[in-house]
Structures are given as C-alpha cells and as structure tokens.
Amino acid sequence: MKVVKTLRYKITSHSKIFDKTIEIYNEALGFLINVIDQEFNSIGHLSTKSLVPAVESLIHFTKSNLRPKYGAFDTTFYKFPSYFRRSAISEAFGIVKSHRSNFYNWNLEKEMAVSEGRLFKKNPPRLQFQHKSFPVFYKDNMFERISEKTGKIKVFHKKDWVWIDIDFKTQDLYKRGVWDWKENNPTLVKVGKKYFLNISYQSQVKLKTEKIQNQRICSVDLGLTKSAVCSIMDANGTVLARKFINQPKEKDRFTAIINKLKKSQRESGNGAKPNFWRRINGLQNQIVTDTAHQITKFAHDNGAHVIVFEYLGKMRLPKGVYGAKRLRFKFQYWAKLLLQNKVKQMGHYLGMRFSRVNPKNTSALAFDGSGYVVRSDRKDLCVFTTGKTYHSDLNASYNIAARYFIREIQKSISEKKWLSIQAKVPELAKRTSLTLSSFINLKQALRPVYTVNSLV
C-alpha cells in the first residue's frame, strides 16, 4: 500500500512577502469555483485530468482561443502562473463536487422527513467562495532546491511574479525514516505569522500477511484512567508481553486548565478564550501522540503483525449512573478515534495491519469465562466471581485479542464446519459474550481440523 508522511521546513527568510501570493491564489480559487459551478452541467462528468483543459478554454487567452467565455480571469490575475492555475482548477472542482453531493444528500433527507410528516429545519449547505487554501509549488517550475538549506521559489512581489531565494531549516530524513522515499512537490503553509514548506514523502509498504496460526497481535484497550493497556498474544492464546501507558502529569495539567477555563467562563461569559484552548489542544495532542508512539513501538518491538482496537463510536452514558457528570466530562475530551487513526497510520509505516472488534462486554466479562466482574470505584480493578482480583483494562485487552482471533478463524473455515464447532462450543454463537476462555475452547475444538485439513 502507499504511505505518505509530511515534513515541515520552517522558512527563515522573507517572512512577510508571501501574504500577497496566498491572497491572489485564494482570489483565483474563488473565481474558478464560481466558473465551475455555473458550467457544472456541461463539465461535471469529466475526470480531473480532462477537466483542467476544459476549464482553461473557458478562462484563458491563447492563439487558438481568443475569446474565452470568462476572459476576466486573465485580466484580473495578470501573468498568473499556469501551474497555480491548474492546481486551483483541480481544487475548485473538488469543492464544487463536494458541495453538490452535500446538497443532494440534504434534499434526500428533506424528502424523507416530509414523507414521514416530520418538521425539517436543517438549513441547506451553501457553496463557499472564500477559502484559506495554500498553493502547491511544483518542482523546477515554481520551486528549485539549491542546497540542503536553500532554494528558490516563485512568488508575487512588487507587482510581478518573480523568483526569490529562501532559506529554511532542515529535517533529518534518516531520523524520520524517509531517506529513500519519493519526495513530492512542496506546499507553502502559513501558521500564525510563520511560513513553512510542507513537503510530503511517499513510499510503497507491504503489510504483513501471515497465516492466522502464525500471527502475533497487539491488542489495545483504551481507557479513561490509563491512556492504554496493551497485550501481545499469539495464535495459541499465550500472552507474551504487557504494557501500561499513561501520562499523569499531562492529564493533571489538562484538568487544571479545563477548570480554569470553566472559572473564566463563569466570570466573563462564554467567549472565545483562545489562550485556554491553545493550551488544551496542545496537551491533548501531546497525550495522543505519545500514546500512539508507545503503542506502535511496543507492537513493533514484539513482532506484532496486527494492532487490534475496540470499535469505539458514539458513547452515551445510561441514566442514573453514579458520577455521570464527571464521566461525561472525561468522554467529552477523550480523543479515542484520533488516537486510533494515529496508531493506524504509524502502524502502516512499519507494515503492521490495523483491525477493530466489537467492544460490548470486553471489560464486563472475565477473561477466564467465570462471568461478569465487579468494578472498583476507580474502575481500574475488577473482581471475578471466583474472588480473583485483576486489572480491568488488562482483562479487557485479553478479550479484545481473543475476539480478533475467533473472528479470523471463522473467516478461514467453511460455514458447515463452523456450525459443527459451535455445537461443541455453544458460547461462540453470541459475539458479545466472547472471552479469552472462549478462544481457548475454540482451539481445543479445532485440533482435529488443524491436523487433518490444515484449513486454519
């Protein structure tokens, strides 16, 4: 599969002359959005490759096209670089197609509501003509690298498009693992008052495709107390390694800043509070990034082929739960999906696959098959019906790994044989009750299948 990683190079010279270039590019983008929207019925069926020359014939003067329909483009954006023009056409086409798709879905939703006699108050999506996009500088035509720290870039300066020399900070390509990857065209990006060249690198990575009996997986249980608890398990159900991941200092700071924000809102109202949110978002990003790095490193160091999570979608608290207000606060700032996507991306860089399983009862059931557990007040420990006390997140990670293996084994054998195995292990019929004990029982039932047919 193709993987992409973007590195950011800070420009250390000419920090104030790029504003006009980005401003002109976005004005041209708005002009092209309007053109494509008006002509969409005649050009909307074209591919992006065919669309660019079709739109250029509508806006650009040439010897064979002396009267373009929207000739104001060339007069408004005099000497606008052709590579910027083609890049803006492709981006504008994507924006218009997205808007029309959203509008179509809105109409369907409205028709359904009317047919059911429901009141429909949702406003229709509007096509936005003003954007804050950043231009791509194509190599050799808009950008030239002179040395490791210097280059030339074509920008709008003193009422003309000219080449200027720039200096930028370097990145260690070996440390970032992209020294042998293909380098793509840079994008000029503004962050605050600083400018950067964002250069993406791409490569082809072959994901690990071991047979199920040879697989080793890293199962991860994300929590509200611990950031994550990981277990390495092989296809025999043997737990080979465990890891507890947490950032107590960052979480304490995070909670303190949230409380300060609440106090400020009580005193002065619900304003923007940008300084508070900048610190909150920074700490949240730090927690997510550090947790993802530790999970990926742990899985890679232990030779895992797959990283397995629970499928965590929208989560609602049942009514009457003790401490619901405090839990709702934690759920609000729990970046569970962001963390999973980060781990998925980092795992793919290293050739590891990503998977998710049904989350219901993974924490509520004991991994030894003894039934439901009783959680402590802090939710970090649980007591089995046998009287055994265990870490609740570690117990859940075992069940997550077991559910992955059970599902993959079911895929690898025929439906007839799976039904015969279910007759021997009835607990396999209900996915939400599967535990590590269920997987061990499945392995015992599968032993004749392995020796005779080698299907798994």
Buried (B, 14 or more C-beta within 10 A) or exposed (E): EEBBBBBBBBBEEBBEBBEBBBEBBBBBBBBBBBBBBEBBEEBBEBEEEEBBEBBBEBBBEEEEBEEBEBBEBBEBBEEBBEBBBBBBBBBBBEBBBEBBEBBEEBEEEBEEBEEEEEEEEEEEBEBEBEBEBBBBBBBEEBBBBEEEEEBEBBBBBEEEBEEBEBBBEEBEBEEEBBEEBEBBBBBBBBEEEEBBBBBBBBBEEEBBEEEBBEBBBBBBBBBBEBBBBBBBBBBEBEBEBBBBBBBEEBBEBBBEBBEBBEEBEEEEEEEEBEEBEEBBEBBBEBBBBBBBBBBBEBBBEBBBBBBBBBEBEEEEEEEEEEEEEEBEBEBEBBBBEBBBBBBBBBBBBBBBBBBBBBBBBBBBBBBBBBEEBEBEEEBBBBBBEEEEEBBBBBBBBBBBBBBBBBBBBBEBBEEEBBEEBBEEBEBBEEBEBBBBBBBBBBBEBBEEBEEEEEEB
